[in-house]
Amino acid sequence: MAHVIIDSCVGCKDTACVEVCPMDCIHPTGSEPGFDAADQLYINPDECIDCGLCPSECPVDAIFLDDELPQDKRHFIEINADWFKGRDDQP
């Protein structure tokens, strides 16, 4: 299981979740190239350990466990994973 960021983050990109993530799996961070161009933040499903710290830090309730996503938001599982595929600048 992993956490997933949905469209509530679009336009917000509050990085409070980044600060509490022990695995550094939420990107792009405010200091990374591409932060301004990104629509939202994304969680790397291969690195997320489901610690549960990030959802409570999100001011727009945009972070869910992948198996608890509403049906109409399930496509964000792939959106989050796809952001990390083939990235040369991946941390």
N, CA, C and O atoms as a GROMACS GRO file, in nm:
protein
  364
    1MET      N    1   0.084  -0.118   0.000
    1MET     CA    2   0.000   0.000   0.000
    1MET      C    3   0.088   0.124   0.000
    1MET      O    4   0.200   0.124   0.053
    2ALA      N    5   0.035   0.227  -0.060
    2ALA     CA    6   0.105   0.356  -0.062
    2ALA      C    7   0.001   0.466  -0.054
    2ALA      O    8  -0.118   0.444  -0.078
    3HIS      N    9   0.047   0.582  -0.018
    3HIS     CA   10  -0.039   0.698  -0.020
    3HIS      C   11  -0.036   0.760  -0.160
    3HIS      O   12   0.059   0.742  -0.236
    4VAL      N   13  -0.142   0.832  -0.193
    4VAL     CA   14  -0.159   0.893  -0.324
    4VAL      C   15  -0.208   1.035  -0.305
    4VAL      O   16  -0.291   1.062  -0.219
    5ILE      N   17  -0.155   1.126  -0.386
    5ILE     CA   18  -0.201   1.264  -0.382
    5ILE      C   19  -0.297   1.286  -0.499
    5ILE      O   20  -0.267   1.250  -0.613
    6ILE      N   21  -0.412   1.344  -0.469
    6ILE     CA   22  -0.515   1.366  -0.571
    6ILE      C   23  -0.521   1.514  -0.610
    6ILE      O   24  -0.440   1.595  -0.566
    7ASP      N   25  -0.619   1.546  -0.693
    7ASP     CA   26  -0.630   1.678  -0.754
    7ASP      C   27  -0.659   1.793  -0.658
    7ASP      O   28  -0.652   1.909  -0.699
    8SER      N   29  -0.690   1.766  -0.535
    8SER     CA   30  -0.707   1.876  -0.438
    8SER      C   31  -0.576   1.952  -0.420
    8SER      O   32  -0.576   2.067  -0.376
    9CYS      N   33  -0.466   1.886  -0.453
    9CYS     CA   34  -0.334   1.948  -0.441
    9CYS      C   35  -0.302   2.043  -0.558
    9CYS      O   36  -0.216   2.131  -0.546
   10VAL      N   37  -0.373   2.026  -0.668
   10VAL     CA   38  -0.346   2.110  -0.786
   10VAL      C   39  -0.364   2.256  -0.749
   10VAL      O   40  -0.469   2.297  -0.698
   11GLY      N   41  -0.262   2.334  -0.775
   11GLY     CA   42  -0.266   2.476  -0.745
   11GLY      C   43  -0.227   2.510  -0.602
   11GLY      O   44  -0.199   2.625  -0.571
   12CYS      N   45  -0.225   2.411  -0.515
   12CYS     CA   46  -0.191   2.434  -0.374
   12CYS      C   47  -0.042   2.408  -0.352
   12CYS      O   48   0.034   2.497  -0.315
   13LYS      N   49  -0.004   2.282  -0.374
   13LYS     CA   50   0.134   2.236  -0.357
   13LYS      C   51   0.196   2.280  -0.224
   13LYS      O   52   0.314   2.316  -0.219
   14ASP      N   53   0.117   2.275  -0.118
   14ASP     CA   54   0.170   2.301   0.015
   14ASP      C   55   0.268   2.188   0.048
   14ASP      O   56   0.235   2.071   0.028
   15THR      N   57   0.384   2.221   0.096
   15THR     CA   58   0.488   2.119   0.117
   15THR      C   59   0.499   2.070   0.262
   15THR      O   60   0.601   2.013   0.300
   16ALA      N   61   0.396   2.091   0.341
   16ALA     CA   62   0.399   2.041   0.478
   16ALA      C   63   0.415   1.889   0.480
   16ALA      O   64   0.479   1.834   0.570
   17CYS      N   65   0.356   1.822   0.383
   17CYS     CA   66   0.367   1.676   0.376
   17CYS      C   67   0.511   1.633   0.347
   17CYS      O   68   0.557   1.531   0.398
   18VAL      N   69   0.581   1.711   0.267
   18VAL     CA   70   0.721   1.682   0.234
   18VAL      C   71   0.806   1.684   0.360
   18VAL      O   72   0.894   1.600   0.378
   19GLU      N   73   0.779   1.779   0.446
   19GLU     CA   74   0.859   1.797   0.568
   19GLU      C   75   0.848   1.680   0.664
   19GLU      O   76   0.944   1.651   0.736
   20VAL      N   77   0.733   1.610   0.666
   20VAL     CA   78   0.716   1.501   0.762
   20VAL      C   79   0.746   1.363   0.705
   20VAL      O   80   0.749   1.265   0.779
   21CYS      N   81   0.769   1.355   0.576
   21CYS     CA   82   0.791   1.225   0.512
   21CYS      C   83   0.929   1.169   0.548
   21CYS      O   84   1.031   1.228   0.511
   22PRO      N   85   0.934   1.055   0.619
   22PRO     CA   86   1.064   0.999   0.658
   22PRO      C   87   1.138   0.933   0.542
   22PRO      O   88   1.258   0.905   0.553
   23MET      N   89   1.069   0.908   0.431
   23MET     CA   90   1.130   0.839   0.317
   23MET      C   91   1.165   0.935   0.203
   23MET      O   92   1.221   0.893   0.102
   24ASP      N   93   1.134   1.062   0.218
   24ASP     CA   94   1.162   1.160   0.114
   24ASP      C   95   1.103   1.114  -0.020
   24ASP      O   96   1.170   1.118  -0.123
   25CYS      N   97   0.977   1.070  -0.017
   25CYS     CA   98   0.917   1.017  -0.139
   25CYS      C   99   0.810   1.108  -0.198
   25CYS      O  100   0.739   1.067  -0.290
   26ILE      N  101   0.798   1.230  -0.148
   26ILE     CA  102   0.700   1.326  -0.202
   26ILE      C  103   0.777   1.432  -0.279
   26ILE      O  104   0.865   1.499  -0.226
   27HIS      N  105   0.741   1.446  -0.406
   27HIS     CA  106   0.814   1.537  -0.495
   27HIS      C  107   0.719   1.604  -0.593
   27HIS      O  108   0.607   1.556  -0.610
   28PRO      N  109   0.758   1.711  -0.657
   28PRO     CA  110   0.883   1.783  -0.635
   28PRO      C  111   0.874   1.868  -0.508
   28PRO      O  112   0.768   1.917  -0.472
   29THR      N  113   0.987   1.883  -0.443
   29THR     CA  114   0.992   1.971  -0.327
   29THR      C  115   1.008   2.114  -0.376
   29THR      O  116   1.038   2.136  -0.494
   30GLY      N  117   0.989   2.207  -0.289
   30GLY     CA  118   0.999   2.348  -0.327
   30GLY      C  119   1.134   2.390  -0.379
   30GLY      O  120   1.144   2.490  -0.450
   31SER      N  121   1.238   2.315  -0.346
   31SER     CA  122   1.372   2.351  -0.390
   31SER      C  123   1.418   2.273  -0.514
   31SER      O  124   1.528   2.294  -0.563
   32GLU      N  125   1.334   2.183  -0.564
   32GLU     CA  126   1.371   2.102  -0.680
   32GLU      C  127   1.335   2.170  -0.811
   32GLU      O  128   1.237   2.244  -0.819
   33PRO      N  129   1.414   2.144  -0.914
   33PRO     CA  130   1.377   2.192  -1.047
   33PRO      C  131   1.242   2.133  -1.085
   33PRO      O  132   1.214   2.017  -1.055
   34GLY      N  133   1.161   2.211  -1.148
   34GLY     CA  134   1.031   2.161  -1.192
   34GLY      C  135   0.918   2.185  -1.094
   34GLY      O  136   0.803   2.156  -1.125
   35PHE      N  137   0.949   2.236  -0.975
   35PHE     CA  138   0.843   2.259  -0.876
   35PHE      C  139   0.739   2.355  -0.930
   35PHE      O  140   0.619   2.328  -0.920
   36ASP      N  141   0.783   2.466  -0.987
   36ASP     CA  142   0.688   2.566  -1.037
   36ASP      C  143   0.604   2.512  -1.152
   36ASP      O  144   0.487   2.549  -1.165
   37ALA      N  145   0.661   2.427  -1.235
   37ALA     CA  146   0.589   2.374  -1.351
   37ALA      C  147   0.494   2.259  -1.315
   37ALA      O  148   0.399   2.233  -1.389
   38ALA      N  149   0.518   2.192  -1.204
   38ALA     CA  150   0.434   2.079  -1.166
   38ALA      C  151   0.296   2.127  -1.123
   38ALA      O  152   0.282   2.229  -1.057
   39ASP      N  153   0.194   2.051  -1.163
   39ASP     CA  154   0.057   2.085  -1.125
   39ASP      C  155   0.030   2.057  -0.977
   39ASP      O  156  -0.048   2.127  -0.913
   40GLN      N  157   0.096   1.954  -0.925
   40GLN     CA  158   0.072   1.911  -0.789
   40GLN      C  159   0.196   1.839  -0.739
   40GLN      O  160   0.294   1.826  -0.811
   41LEU      N  161   0.190   1.791  -0.615
   41LEU     CA  162   0.295   1.706  -0.561
   41LEU      C  163   0.255   1.561  -0.587
   41LEU      O  164   0.138   1.531  -0.609
   42TYR      N  165   0.353   1.471  -0.583
   42TYR     CA  166   0.331   1.330  -0.613
   42TYR      C  167   0.404   1.244  -0.511
   42TYR      O  168   0.509   1.283  -0.460
   43ILE      N  169   0.349   1.127  -0.483
   43ILE     CA  170   0.412   1.033  -0.391
   43ILE      C  171   0.463   0.913  -0.472
   43ILE      O  172   0.389   0.854  -0.550
   44ASN      N  173   0.589   0.879  -0.451
   44ASN     CA  174   0.648   0.765  -0.519
   44ASN      C  175   0.598   0.636  -0.452
   44ASN      O  176   0.632   0.609  -0.337
   45PRO      N  177   0.517   0.558  -0.523
   45PRO     CA  178   0.460   0.438  -0.461
   45PRO      C  179   0.563   0.331  -0.429
   45PRO      O  180   0.538   0.244  -0.345
   46ASP      N  181   0.678   0.335  -0.495
   46ASP     CA  182   0.782   0.237  -0.468
   46ASP      C  183   0.861   0.269  -0.342
   46ASP      O  184   0.932   0.183  -0.290
   47GLU      N  185   0.849   0.391  -0.292
   47GLU     CA  186   0.924   0.432  -0.174
   47GLU      C  187   0.837   0.458  -0.051
   47GLU      O  188   0.886   0.456   0.061
   48CYS      N  189   0.708   0.481  -0.073
   48CYS     CA  190   0.617   0.510   0.039
   48CYS      C  191   0.604   0.388   0.128
   48CYS      O  192   0.580   0.277   0.081
   49ILE      N  193   0.620   0.408   0.259
   49ILE     CA  194   0.612   0.299   0.356
   49ILE      C  195   0.481   0.302   0.434
   49ILE      O  196   0.465   0.229   0.532
   50ASP      N  197   0.387   0.387   0.391
   50ASP     CA  198   0.256   0.393   0.455
   50ASP      C  199   0.266   0.426   0.604
   50ASP      O  200   0.200   0.364   0.687
   51CYS      N  201   0.352   0.524   0.636
   51CYS     CA  202   0.370   0.561   0.776
   51CYS      C  203   0.252   0.641   0.830
   51CYS      O  204   0.229   0.646   0.951
   52GLY      N  205   0.176   0.704   0.740
   52GLY     CA  206   0.057   0.775   0.781
   52GLY      C  207   0.079   0.917   0.830
   52GLY      O  208  -0.015   0.979   0.880
   53LEU      N  209   0.199   0.971   0.816
   53LEU     CA  210   0.226   1.106   0.864
   53LEU      C  211   0.175   1.216   0.771
   53LEU      O  212   0.134   1.322   0.818
   54CYS      N  213   0.178   1.193   0.643
   54CYS     CA  214   0.148   1.300   0.547
   54CYS      C  215   0.000   1.342   0.539
   54CYS      O  216  -0.025   1.462   0.526
   55PRO      N  217  -0.098   1.252   0.548
   55PRO     CA  218  -0.236   1.297   0.532
   55PRO      C  219  -0.279   1.405   0.631
   55PRO      O  220  -0.350   1.499   0.595
   56SER      N  221  -0.235   1.394   0.754
   56SER     CA  222  -0.278   1.492   0.855
   56SER      C  223  -0.211   1.628   0.836
   56SER      O  224  -0.259   1.728   0.889
   57GLU      N  225  -0.103   1.632   0.761
   57GLU     CA  226  -0.034   1.759   0.735
   57GLU      C  227  -0.090   1.834   0.615
   57GLU      O  228  -0.064   1.953   0.598
   58CYS      N  229  -0.167   1.766   0.532
   58CYS     CA  230  -0.218   1.827   0.410
   58CYS      C  231  -0.336   1.920   0.439
   58CYS      O  232  -0.438   1.875   0.492
   59PRO      N  233  -0.323   2.049   0.407
   59PRO     CA  234  -0.429   2.143   0.438
   59PRO      C  235  -0.551   2.132   0.347
   59PRO      O  236  -0.655   2.193   0.375
   60VAL      N  237  -0.541   2.056   0.239
   60VAL     CA  238  -0.653   2.043   0.145
   60VAL      C  239  -0.703   1.899   0.134
   60VAL      O  240  -0.775   1.866   0.040
   61ASP      N  241  -0.666   1.814   0.227
   61ASP     CA  242  -0.711   1.674   0.230
   61ASP      C  243  -0.692   1.604   0.096
   61ASP      O  244  -0.786   1.545   0.042
   62ALA      N  245  -0.571   1.612   0.041
   62ALA     CA  246  -0.543   1.557  -0.090
   62ALA      C  247  -0.467   1.424  -0.085
   62ALA      O  248  -0.429   1.372  -0.190
   63ILE      N  249  -0.444   1.369   0.034
   63ILE     CA  250  -0.362   1.247   0.044
   63ILE      C  251  -0.445   1.134   0.104
   63ILE      O  252  -0.504   1.146   0.211
   64PHE      N  253  -0.446   1.021   0.029
   64PHE     CA  254  -0.523   0.904   0.069
   64PHE      C  255  -0.439   0.779   0.053
   64PHE      O  256  -0.344   0.777  -0.026
   65LEU      N  257  -0.473   0.675   0.128
   65LEU     CA  258  -0.418   0.543   0.100
   65LEU      C  259  -0.475   0.499  -0.034
   65LEU      O  260  -0.591   0.527  -0.066
   66ASP      N  261  -0.394   0.430  -0.113
   66ASP     CA  262  -0.441   0.392  -0.246
   66ASP      C  263  -0.568   0.308  -0.244
   66ASP      O  264  -0.653   0.322  -0.332
   67ASP      N  265  -0.582   0.221  -0.145
   67ASP     CA  266  -0.702   0.137  -0.141
   67ASP      C  267  -0.822   0.206  -0.075
   67ASP      O  268  -0.929   0.146  -0.063
   68GLU      N  269  -0.805   0.331  -0.033
   68GLU     CA  270  -0.916   0.407   0.026
   68GLU      C  271  -0.960   0.523  -0.062
   68GLU      O  272  -1.041   0.606  -0.022
   69LEU      N  273  -0.905   0.529  -0.183
   69LEU     CA  274  -0.942   0.637  -0.274
   69LEU      C  275  -1.086   0.621  -0.320
   69LEU      O  276  -1.131   0.510  -0.347
   70PRO      N  277  -1.159   0.732  -0.330
   70PRO     CA  278  -1.292   0.724  -0.392
   70PRO      C  279  -1.276   0.672  -0.536
   70PRO      O  280  -1.174   0.698  -0.600
   71GLN      N  281  -1.374   0.602  -0.585
   71GLN     CA  282  -1.366   0.541  -0.718
   71GLN      C  283  -1.329   0.644  -0.826
   71GLN      O  284  -1.251   0.613  -0.916
   72ASP      N  285  -1.385   0.763  -0.817
   72ASP     CA  286  -1.359   0.864  -0.921
   72ASP      C  287  -1.220   0.927  -0.910
   72ASP      O  288  -1.184   1.012  -0.992
   73LYS      N  289  -1.141   0.887  -0.810
   73LYS     CA  290  -1.005   0.939  -0.792
   73LYS      C  291  -0.899   0.830  -0.808
   73LYS      O  292  -0.780   0.858  -0.792
   74ARG      N  293  -0.939   0.709  -0.840
   74ARG     CA  294  -0.845   0.597  -0.848
   74ARG      C  295  -0.740   0.615  -0.958
   74ARG      O  296  -0.633   0.556  -0.950
   75HIS      N  297  -0.771   0.695  -1.058
   75HIS     CA  298  -0.673   0.718  -1.165
   75HIS      C  299  -0.550   0.794  -1.115
   75HIS      O  300  -0.447   0.797  -1.183
   76PHE      N  301  -0.559   0.854  -0.997
   76PHE     CA  302  -0.444   0.925  -0.940
   76PHE      C  303  -0.335   0.829  -0.891
   76PHE      O  304  -0.222   0.871  -0.870
   77ILE      N  305  -0.367   0.702  -0.874
   77ILE     CA  306  -0.264   0.603  -0.842
   77ILE      C  307  -0.164   0.600  -0.956
   77ILE      O  308  -0.043   0.605  -0.934
   78GLU      N  309  -0.214   0.592  -1.077
   78GLU     CA  310  -0.127   0.590  -1.195
   78GLU      C  311  -0.061   0.725  -1.220
   78GLU      O  312   0.056   0.731  -1.259
   79ILE      N  313  -0.133   0.833  -1.197
   79ILE     CA  314  -0.076   0.967  -1.218
   79ILE      C  315   0.045   0.987  -1.127
   79ILE      O  316   0.148   1.038  -1.171
   80ASN      N  317   0.033   0.948  -1.000
   80ASN     CA  318   0.146   0.962  -0.907
   80ASN      C  319   0.262   0.875  -0.952
   80ASN      O  320   0.376   0.923  -0.958
   81ALA      N  321   0.237   0.748  -0.983
   81ALA     CA  322   0.344   0.657  -1.024
   81ALA      C  323   0.411   0.703  -1.153
   81ALA      O  324   0.533   0.696  -1.166
   82ASP      N  325   0.331   0.751  -1.248
   82ASP     CA  326   0.385   0.794  -1.377
   82ASP      C  327   0.479   0.913  -1.364
   82ASP      O  328   0.573   0.926  -1.443
   83TRP      N  329   0.457   0.998  -1.267
   83TRP     CA  330   0.543   1.116  -1.252
   83TRP      C  331   0.688   1.074  -1.225
   83TRP      O  332   0.781   1.146  -1.260
   84PHE      N  333   0.707   0.960  -1.163
   84PHE     CA  334   0.842   0.914  -1.126
   84PHE      C  335   0.908   0.828  -1.234
   84PHE      O  336   1.029   0.806  -1.228
   85LYS      N  337   0.832   0.780  -1.331
   85LYS     CA  338   0.887   0.690  -1.432
   85LYS      C  339   0.981   0.765  -1.527
   85LYS      O  340   0.943   0.866  -1.586
   86GLY      N  341   1.102   0.714  -1.540
   86GLY     CA  342   1.198   0.768  -1.635
   86GLY      C  343   1.251   0.905  -1.604
   86GLY      O  344   1.303   0.972  -1.692
   87ARG      N  345   1.238   0.950  -1.480
   87ARG     CA  346   1.286   1.083  -1.444
   87ARG      C  347   1.436   1.081  -1.419
   87ARG      O  348   1.484   1.007  -1.333
   88ASP      N  349   1.508   1.161  -1.496
   88ASP     CA  350   1.652   1.174  -1.474
   88ASP      C  351   1.682   1.253  -1.348
   88ASP      O  352   1.785   1.233  -1.284
   89ASP      N  353   1.589   1.344  -1.311
   89ASP     CA  354   1.611   1.430  -1.195
   89ASP      C  355   1.548   1.371  -1.069
   89ASP      O  356   1.539   1.439  -0.967
   90GLN      N  357   1.505   1.245  -1.075
   90GLN     CA  358   1.444   1.183  -0.958
   90GLN      C  359   1.544   1.176  -0.845
   90GLN      O  360   1.657   1.130  -0.863
   91PRO      N  361   1.504   1.222  -0.729
   91PRO     CA  362   1.593   1.220  -0.612
   91PRO      C  363   1.631   1.079  -0.571
   91PRO      O  364   1.706   1.060  -0.475
   0.00000   0.00000   0.00000
